[in-house]
Structures are given as C-alpha cells and as structure tokens.
Amino acid sequence: MIESPGASLAPPQKPTRIRYRIVLMLFLASCLSYGDRVMLSIAGISFSKDLHMDALRLGYLFSGFSWAYVVGQLPAGGLLDRFGSMRVYQASIVCWSMCAILTGFAGFLPLTAAFVVIFGLRLISGLVQSPVFPGNGRIVASWFPTAERGRASAIFNASQYFSLVMFAPILGWITHVWGWKECFWSLGGLTLAFSLAWHKSVHSVRTHPRINQGEIDLIEQGGGLTNIDPGAATPQKTQTLTWAAVRMLLSNRMLVGIYIGQYCITTLTWFFLTWFPIYLSQARHMSVMQVGVMAAIPALCGFAGGILGGVVSDKLLQAGHSLTFARKTPIVAGMLISMTMIGCNYANAQWVVMALMSLAFFGKGFGALGWTVIADASPKALIGINGGLFNLIGNLAGITTPIVIGYIVQRTGSFHYALIFVVAMALLAIVAYLPIVGEIKRVDLKLPQTAGGTA
C-alpha cells in the first residue's frame, strides 16, 4: 500500500495561550506594587498620630520611595539584562513584601527610631521595586508578538489605576478596624504569598512547561524576542550597564523623544495621585467623604482608557497601518483629550468639573503606550537598560510634579495655573511624539566588543 504524500505529516498544532496567563501575572504584580505605594498614604494618617510625626517628617517618608525608585532604574535594567526577567522580578517581589512586613513591626520602636527605620525601609522598597516596570516591558517584548504588545502593555500599565480603586478602600478599612501595622502586615503577607504563585507560573518562553511549539512559533514569527533570557538555545548578546551604553541610548533622537513624552505623561499621573484630592477639597470645597468617592471616579476612567488605548493601537496595526501610526495615534489623541481639564478653570458646577477630570484621566490612560513603544523600539541587547532609563526619566515627574504644583498653589493661592501647567505637559507630550520621535522602529546599536556577553 502506497502512502499518499503528506499523510505522515502531523496536523498543525493549535497554539496554546500561555502568554495571556503571563500578562495576568504582570498585572497582578503591578497592582501589588502600586498597592504598596498607596499603603503609606492610607496608613500615614494613623501612624503620623501614633508616632507624633509632623507634616514635614511625613513628607520625607512619602518622598523616600520615589527618590530610591528613580535611582534604582538603571541598575535594575542592567540586572534584568544580565540575569533575566524572571529571577530578578521574583527577588524584587520577595524583598518589597518583607519591607512592608518589617515596616509594621517598626511601629513598636521608640518614636525617633521608628521614623528612621520606616524611612530606611521605604528607601529599600523603592530600590527593590525598580525592576518591576522595566521587567514588565522586557517580559512583554519576549512573550508577545508585535501585533499584540499594545494591549499586553496596556493591561499591566492599567494596574496603576485599578490598584487605587481596589486597595485604597480595603487598606483604609483595615487601618480603621485593626490599625496601621496590620495594614502593612496584610499587604506584605499577600505579596509574599503571590511570590510563590509567580515562581510556579512565570517562566521564559522556551522553558515554560505548558507552552507548545505552536505558540512559540507564533510569538517568534510575530517579532517576539524569545531568546533574550538565560536558558535560551541561542541567547541574545546583551550589554552590561555602562555609561557608554547610556550615552548610546541618549544619542538616539527617537528614544530621547520617547523619554520626554513619558515624563510629560507621568506628570499627569502624579497630579491625580497627589494633588487631585486636595484640589477637590480646597478648590471645590468637597468634604473628606466626598473626596474619597470622587477621587476614585477618574481612576476608573483611566483604567478603561488604558485598556482601550492598547486595544485600539493593536487593531490599527492589524488593519495594516504602520507601527508609527498605530502607536502615535492613541498617544496624541489621549493627550488631546487630557487637555480638556483646562475647562475646570472656567466651570462652577461640581458635576462639570468631575466630568472634565474623568475625561482627562481617561485620555491619559488611552495615551499611556510608552511601555509598548519601548518594547517595540529598544535595542535587543539593551531592553532592560533602556526600560530602566525610560522609567527613570518618566518617574522624575514623581519628584517634580508635587513640588512644582505646591509652589504654584502657595504663590498664587489657587489651582488655576497648576492646571495650566499640567495641560502644558500634555501638549509637550504631543510635541515629543510628533516632530521629535519621528518613525518608531527597533534601534540597532552596535555594542562595543569589550562590553557585553551573554545573558
């Protein structure tokens, strides 16, 4: 009996969908990271009384995380490229959960010692959390084809909005019922338990026990960088963290435009995280209870906008538009929508103000595709370092925005020019992405022969 040609060929293997489980884990990890940042603000009302901390000392505690977080970005990127995303990320989760648990125990120390220990733990927490978002971008670049990166990045990026809605009331309730120490212990314990789930669930593309060859082929053929972590059959050469590598990145006009754009977009985020509740209280004369409810509404809109922006970007790419058009269109549109908050300077009705602020935060979320662009454009051997530099520059806004707006409000006695400042940053983001960035494409930088190696 003669076997027909192709009869022995196996049917094409239906790809698994492990990559969607991976992005879910990134979303949960990012939510816990932002929950840790929100926790100090929620618990601070209580422990500032218990530990007799004045506003200045409390302000130092709030700033400690951001300073250390920014400083840690470049070293974190270098560690990610050298040791791989999975191991570095896991260590980060364990370390920041332990910092949270120890912060609760610091409440038993004498007053001065408690302040010093809590401040030191917030510095350490900022440092150890610095690999989170560069790691997110690196894992998405590895696990997702180009046409799916927009929505994948949008999902983990939306954690900053979702975590506010989810953790603020829960942590507030824990603090009210049991106390601020229990607040740190609860979230720290939850994060530590999550680290075990991370260890079991998250692997590199080619080492994941449940992935099949069909999904690996789909990722690789779509532009996924499956060989950037240790353990790959042909690991991508990587560059160790050096000033020469940083200078190479800063010499590229497209990347500099992306960095500037991220700083401007992050300015909007920090306005909503820090000064927006005070704006509602002082400028719009809302009660504390009203502020608590109303501040969550724009966060929900930002979450919806963040998811929708990634979906729209990927749909544009799948429809045949260029990568540049597919990424820039939601960014520019989102920033234009964010600029509607300027109308609050001329509105008297509370519902109009909330509608404009919710629309502005929706636009901010819709245009927050910076991590997607970084995954698309980073040099293959510098994805971690470039993600760290990108996040460093973007998160400088976490230091400058509260200070600049505070100075404006103190000097003028109103939020009128503060809103103008925020809107100007949205406009500058558009300028950064249109004339400065130009075409979005993968940067091909030649590495020095003496600096580098295999990941």
C-alpha positions as CSV (number, residue, x, y, z in Angstrom):
1,M,0.0,0.0,0.0
2,I,1.4,3.3,-1.1
3,E,1.1,6.1,1.4
4,S,-0.1,9.4,0.0
5,P,2.3,12.3,0.2
6,G,1.8,14.3,3.4
7,A,-0.2,11.5,5.1
8,S,2.5,11.1,7.6
9,L,2.7,14.9,8.3
10,A,1.1,15.8,11.7
11,P,-1.7,18.4,11.5
12,P,-0.6,22.0,12.5
13,Q,-0.5,22.3,16.3
14,K,-3.0,24.8,17.7
15,P,-1.1,27.4,19.7
16,T,-1.5,27.4,23.4
17,R,-2.3,30.8,25.1
18,I,0.2,30.8,27.9
19,R,1.2,34.4,27.1
20,Y,-2.2,35.6,28.4
21,R,-1.5,34.0,31.8
22,I,1.8,35.7,31.8
23,V,0.3,39.2,31.3
24,L,-2.2,38.4,34.0
25,M,0.6,37.8,36.4
26,L,2.3,41.0,35.3
27,F,-1.0,42.9,36.0
28,L,-1.4,41.3,39.5
29,A,2.3,42.0,40.4
30,S,2.0,45.6,39.2
31,C,-1.3,46.1,41.3
32,L,0.6,44.9,44.4
33,S,3.4,47.2,43.6
34,Y,1.1,50.2,43.3
35,G,-0.8,49.0,46.4
36,D,2.5,49.2,48.4
37,R,2.9,52.8,47.2
38,V,-0.7,53.7,48.1
39,M,-0.4,52.0,51.5
40,L,1.8,54.6,53.1
41,S,-0.6,57.4,52.2
42,I,-3.5,55.5,53.6
43,A,-1.8,54.3,56.8
44,G,0.1,57.6,57.2
45,I,-2.9,59.4,58.6
46,S,-3.0,56.9,61.5
47,F,0.7,56.3,62.2
48,S,1.6,60.0,62.0
49,K,-0.5,60.4,65.1
50,D,0.8,57.3,66.9
51,L,4.4,58.3,66.2
52,H,3.9,62.0,66.6
53,M,5.2,62.8,63.1
54,D,4.7,66.3,61.8
55,A,3.8,67.1,58.2
56,L,7.5,67.6,57.3
57,R,8.6,64.2,58.5
58,L,5.6,62.6,56.9
59,G,6.5,64.4,53.6
60,Y,10.0,62.9,53.8
61,L,8.6,59.4,54.2
62,F,6.4,59.9,51.1
63,S,9.3,61.1,49.0
64,G,11.7,58.4,50.1
65,F,10.2,55.7,47.8
66,S,10.3,57.9,44.7
67,W,13.9,59.0,45.2
68,A,15.2,55.5,45.6
69,Y,12.9,54.2,42.9
70,V,14.3,56.6,40.4
71,V,17.9,56.0,41.4
72,G,17.4,52.2,41.1
73,Q,16.1,52.2,37.5
74,L,19.4,51.9,35.6
75,P,20.9,49.3,37.9
76,A,17.6,47.4,37.7
77,G,17.7,47.4,33.9
78,G,21.3,46.1,33.9
79,L,20.3,43.3,36.3
80,L,17.3,42.3,34.1
81,D,19.6,42.1,31.0
82,R,22.3,40.2,32.9
83,F,20.3,37.7,35.0
84,G,16.9,37.6,33.2
85,S,13.5,38.9,34.0
86,M,12.1,36.0,35.9
87,R,14.7,35.7,38.7
88,V,15.2,39.5,39.2
89,Y,11.5,40.1,39.3
90,Q,10.9,37.3,41.8
91,A,13.6,38.6,44.1
92,S,12.0,42.1,43.8
93,I,8.6,40.8,44.9
94,V,10.0,38.9,47.9
95,C,12.1,41.9,49.0
96,W,9.4,44.5,48.9
97,S,6.9,42.2,50.7
98,M,9.5,41.8,53.5
99,C,10.0,45.6,53.6
100,A,6.2,46.0,54.1
101,I,6.1,43.4,56.9
102,L,9.1,44.9,58.7
103,T,7.5,48.4,58.4
104,G,4.6,47.2,60.5
105,F,7.0,45.9,63.2
106,A,8.8,49.3,63.2
107,G,5.8,50.7,64.9
108,F,6.9,49.1,68.2
109,L,10.1,51.1,68.2
110,P,10.7,54.4,70.0
111,L,9.4,57.4,68.1
112,T,12.7,58.6,66.6
113,A,14.0,55.1,65.8
114,A,10.6,54.3,64.2
115,F,10.9,57.2,61.8
116,V,14.5,56.3,60.8
117,V,13.6,52.6,60.3
118,I,10.4,53.3,58.3
119,F,12.2,55.9,56.1
120,G,15.1,53.4,55.5
121,L,12.6,50.6,54.7
122,R,10.8,52.9,52.2
123,L,14.1,53.7,50.5
124,I,14.9,50.0,50.2
125,S,11.3,49.3,49.0
126,G,11.8,51.9,46.3
127,L,15.1,50.3,45.2
128,V,13.8,46.7,45.1
129,Q,10.7,47.7,43.2
130,S,12.7,49.4,40.5
131,P,12.8,46.3,38.3
132,V,9.0,46.0,38.1
133,F,8.1,48.1,35.1
134,P,11.3,47.6,33.2
135,G,10.7,43.9,33.8
136,N,7.2,44.1,32.6
137,G,8.3,45.7,29.3
138,R,11.0,43.2,28.9
139,I,8.7,40.2,29.5
140,V,6.1,41.6,27.1
141,A,8.8,42.0,24.4
142,S,9.8,38.4,24.9
143,W,6.3,36.8,25.2
144,F,4.2,38.8,22.8
145,P,4.3,39.3,19.0
146,T,4.5,42.9,17.9
147,A,0.8,43.0,16.9
148,E,-0.3,42.1,20.5
149,R,2.1,44.2,22.5
150,G,-0.2,47.2,22.7
151,R,-2.9,45.5,24.6
152,A,-0.5,43.5,26.7
153,S,1.4,46.6,27.8
154,A,-1.9,48.4,28.4
155,I,-3.1,45.7,30.7
156,F,-0.1,45.9,33.1
157,N,0.1,49.7,32.8
158,A,-3.6,49.9,33.8
159,S,-2.7,48.5,37.2
160,Q,-1.8,52.0,38.4
161,Y,-5.5,53.0,38.1
162,F,-7.0,49.7,39.1
163,S,-4.9,49.4,42.3
164,L,-6.1,52.8,43.5
165,V,-9.7,51.7,43.2
166,M,-9.1,48.3,44.7
167,F,-6.6,48.9,47.5
168,A,-7.5,52.3,48.8
169,P,-10.8,51.3,50.4
170,I,-9.5,47.9,51.6
171,L,-6.4,49.4,53.2
172,G,-8.5,52.2,54.7
173,W,-10.9,49.6,56.2
174,I,-8.0,47.5,57.6
175,T,-6.4,50.6,59.1
176,H,-9.7,51.8,60.6
177,V,-10.7,48.4,62.1
178,W,-7.3,47.0,63.3
179,G,-4.6,49.6,62.8
180,W,-1.9,50.8,60.5
181,K,0.5,48.0,61.5
182,E,-2.0,45.4,60.3
183,C,-2.3,47.3,57.1
184,F,1.4,46.7,56.3
185,W,1.3,43.1,57.5
186,S,-1.7,42.2,55.5
187,L,-0.5,43.5,52.2
188,G,3.1,42.3,52.8
189,G,1.8,38.8,53.6
190,L,-0.4,38.8,50.5
191,T,2.5,39.9,48.3
192,L,4.8,37.3,49.8
193,A,2.2,34.6,49.0
194,F,2.0,35.9,45.5
195,S,5.7,35.4,45.0
196,L,5.1,31.7,45.3
197,A,2.5,31.8,42.6
198,W,4.9,33.8,40.5
199,H,7.6,31.2,40.9
200,K,5.2,28.4,39.8
201,S,3.6,30.3,36.9
202,V,6.2,32.6,35.2
203,H,9.0,31.2,33.0
204,S,10.8,32.3,29.9
205,V,9.1,31.4,26.6
206,R,11.1,28.3,25.8
207,T,11.3,26.9,29.3
208,H,7.6,27.2,30.2
209,P,6.3,23.7,31.0
210,R,2.9,24.2,29.4
211,I,3.7,26.1,26.2
212,N,3.6,24.2,22.9
213,Q,5.7,24.7,19.8
214,G,2.7,26.3,18.0
215,E,2.7,29.3,20.4
216,I,6.4,29.6,20.4
217,D,6.3,29.8,16.6
218,L,3.5,32.4,16.7
219,I,5.5,34.6,19.1
220,E,8.8,34.3,17.2
221,Q,7.3,34.8,13.7
222,G,5.4,37.8,15.1
223,G,8.5,39.5,16.3
224,G,8.7,38.3,19.9
225,L,12.2,38.2,21.4
226,T,12.2,34.7,22.9
227,N,16.0,34.4,23.2
228,I,16.8,37.3,25.5
229,D,16.8,35.4,28.8
230,P,19.3,32.9,30.2
231,G,18.5,29.3,29.1
232,A,17.6,30.2,25.6
233,A,19.2,27.9,22.9
234,T,20.8,30.9,21.2
235,P,20.8,33.7,23.8
236,Q,20.8,37.2,22.6
237,K,24.0,39.1,23.3
238,T,23.5,41.7,26.0
239,Q,25.3,44.9,27.1
240,T,26.3,45.3,30.7
241,L,25.3,48.6,32.4
242,T,27.9,51.2,31.5
243,W,27.8,54.9,30.9
244,A,28.8,54.2,27.3
245,A,25.6,52.2,26.9
246,V,23.5,55.0,28.4
247,R,25.2,57.6,26.2
248,M,24.3,55.4,23.1
249,L,20.7,55.4,24.1
250,L,20.7,59.2,24.9
251,S,22.3,59.9,21.5
252,N,19.2,58.5,19.6
253,R,16.7,61.2,18.8
254,M,13.7,58.8,18.7
255,L,14.4,57.4,22.1
256,V,15.0,60.9,23.6
257,G,11.6,61.9,22.3
258,I,10.0,58.9,23.9
259,Y,11.7,59.7,27.2
260,I,10.4,63.3,27.1
261,G,7.0,62.1,26.2
262,Q,6.9,59.7,29.2
263,Y,8.0,62.4,31.6
264,C,5.1,64.6,30.4
265,I,2.5,61.8,30.6
266,T,3.7,60.7,34.0
267,T,3.2,64.3,35.2
268,L,-0.5,63.8,34.6
269,T,-0.4,60.6,36.7
270,W,1.3,62.3,39.7
271,F,-1.2,65.2,39.6
272,F,-4.0,62.7,40.1
273,L,-2.1,60.7,42.7
274,T,-1.0,63.6,44.8
275,W,-2.8,67.0,44.3
276,F,-6.1,66.0,42.8
277,P,-7.8,65.1,46.2
278,I,-6.5,68.4,47.6
279,Y,-7.8,70.2,44.6
280,L,-11.3,68.7,45.2
281,S,-11.1,69.7,48.9
282,Q,-9.7,73.2,48.7
283,A,-10.7,74.5,45.3
284,R,-14.1,72.6,45.0
285,H,-14.9,72.6,48.8
286,M,-15.8,68.9,49.0
287,S,-15.9,67.0,52.3
288,V,-13.4,64.3,53.1
289,M,-16.1,61.6,52.4
290,Q,-16.9,63.2,49.0
291,V,-13.2,63.4,48.1
292,G,-12.8,59.7,48.8
293,V,-15.6,58.7,46.5
294,M,-15.0,61.3,43.8
295,A,-11.2,60.6,43.5
296,A,-11.9,57.0,42.5
297,I,-14.1,58.0,39.5
298,P,-11.2,59.4,37.4
299,A,-9.2,56.3,38.3
300,L,-11.9,54.1,36.9
301,C,-12.0,56.1,33.7
302,G,-8.2,56.0,33.5
303,F,-8.3,52.2,33.8
304,A,-10.9,52.0,31.0
305,G,-8.8,54.3,28.8
306,G,-5.6,52.4,29.5
307,I,-7.1,49.1,28.3
308,L,-8.9,50.7,25.3
309,G,-5.8,52.5,24.1
310,G,-3.8,49.3,23.8
311,V,-6.6,47.5,22.0
312,V,-7.1,50.4,19.5
313,S,-3.3,50.5,18.8
314,D,-3.1,46.8,18.1
315,K,-6.3,46.9,15.9
316,L,-4.7,49.7,13.8
317,L,-1.6,47.6,13.4
318,Q,-3.5,44.5,12.4
319,A,-5.5,46.6,9.9
320,G,-2.3,47.3,8.0
321,H,-1.3,50.7,9.4
322,S,2.4,51.3,10.1
323,L,3.8,50.8,13.6
324,T,4.4,54.5,13.9
325,F,0.7,55.4,13.1
326,A,-0.7,52.6,15.3
327,R,1.3,53.7,18.3
328,K,1.2,57.5,17.9
329,T,-2.5,57.9,17.1
330,P,-3.7,56.8,20.6
331,I,-1.0,58.7,22.3
332,V,-1.7,62.0,20.5
333,A,-5.5,61.5,20.8
334,G,-5.2,60.7,24.5
335,M,-3.2,63.8,25.3
336,L,-5.6,66.0,23.4
337,I,-8.4,64.5,25.4
338,S,-6.4,65.1,28.6
339,M,-6.2,68.8,27.8
340,T,-9.9,69.2,28.4
341,M,-9.1,69.6,32.1
342,I,-8.3,73.2,31.4
343,G,-12.1,73.7,31.3
344,C,-12.2,73.2,35.1
345,N,-10.7,76.7,35.4
346,Y,-13.9,78.1,34.0
347,A,-16.5,75.7,35.4
348,N,-18.6,76.2,38.5
349,A,-20.8,73.1,38.7
350,Q,-19.3,70.2,40.5
351,W,-20.6,67.6,38.0
352,V,-18.9,69.5,35.1
353,V,-15.6,69.5,37.0
354,M,-15.8,65.8,37.7
355,A,-16.8,65.1,34.1
356,L,-13.8,67.0,32.7
357,M,-11.4,65.4,35.2
358,S,-12.7,62.0,34.4
359,L,-12.4,62.7,30.7
360,A,-8.8,63.9,31.2
361,F,-7.8,60.8,33.2
362,F,-9.4,58.6,30.5
363,G,-7.3,60.4,27.9
364,K,-4.2,60.0,30.0
365,G,-4.8,56.2,30.2
366,F,-5.7,56.0,26.5
367,G,-2.4,57.6,25.5
368,A,-0.2,55.8,28.0
369,L,1.5,53.5,25.5
370,G,5.1,54.3,26.4
371,W,5.9,50.8,27.6
372,T,4.5,49.4,24.3
373,V,6.7,51.8,22.3
374,I,9.8,50.9,24.4
375,A,9.1,47.1,23.7
376,D,8.9,47.9,20.0
377,A,11.9,50.2,19.8
378,S,14.6,49.1,22.3
379,P,17.8,47.7,21.0
380,K,17.6,43.9,21.5
381,A,20.7,43.8,23.7
382,L,19.6,46.8,25.8
383,I,15.9,46.2,26.5
384,G,16.3,46.1,30.3
385,I,18.7,49.1,30.5
386,N,16.6,51.1,28.1
387,G,13.5,50.3,30.1
388,G,15.2,51.4,33.2
389,L,16.4,54.7,31.6
390,F,12.9,55.3,30.2
391,N,11.3,54.7,33.6
392,L,13.9,56.8,35.4
393,I,13.2,59.8,33.3
394,G,9.4,59.3,33.4
395,N,9.4,58.9,37.2
396,L,11.3,62.1,37.7
397,A,7.8,63.5,37.4
398,G,7.0,61.9,40.7
399,I,9.5,64.2,42.3
400,T,9.0,67.4,40.3
401,T,5.2,67.4,39.9
402,P,4.2,67.6,43.6
403,I,6.9,70.3,44.2
404,V,6.0,72.5,41.2
405,I,2.3,72.4,41.8
406,G,2.8,73.0,45.5
407,Y,5.0,76.1,44.7
408,I,2.4,77.4,42.2
409,V,-0.5,76.9,44.7
410,Q,1.5,78.5,47.5
411,R,2.5,81.6,45.4
412,T,-0.9,82.1,43.7
413,G,-3.3,80.8,46.2
414,S,-5.3,78.9,43.6
415,F,-5.0,75.9,41.3
416,H,-5.6,77.9,38.1
417,Y,-2.0,78.0,37.0
418,A,-1.4,74.5,38.3
419,L,-4.0,73.1,35.8
420,I,-2.3,75.1,33.1
421,F,1.0,73.5,34.0
422,V,-0.5,70.0,33.8
423,V,-2.2,70.8,30.4
424,A,1.1,72.2,29.1
425,M,2.8,68.9,29.9
426,A,0.1,67.1,27.9
427,L,0.8,69.4,25.0
428,L,4.6,68.9,25.3
429,A,4.0,65.1,25.1
430,I,2.3,65.6,21.7
431,V,5.3,67.7,20.6
432,A,7.7,65.0,21.8
433,Y,5.9,62.2,19.9
434,L,5.3,64.0,16.6
435,P,8.3,66.1,15.5
436,I,10.9,64.6,17.9
437,V,10.3,60.9,17.9
438,G,9.6,60.6,14.1
439,E,9.4,57.0,12.8
440,I,9.1,54.3,15.5
441,K,11.3,51.3,14.8
442,R,13.7,49.0,16.5
443,V,17.0,50.7,17.3
444,D,20.1,48.9,16.0
445,L,23.0,49.9,18.1
446,K,26.4,48.3,17.7
447,L,27.8,47.1,21.0
448,P,31.5,47.5,21.9
449,Q,33.4,44.2,21.6
450,T,34.8,44.5,25.1
451,A,31.5,45.2,26.9
452,G,28.9,42.6,26.8
453,G,28.3,38.9,26.9
454,T,25.5,36.5,27.1
455,A,22.6,36.9,29.4
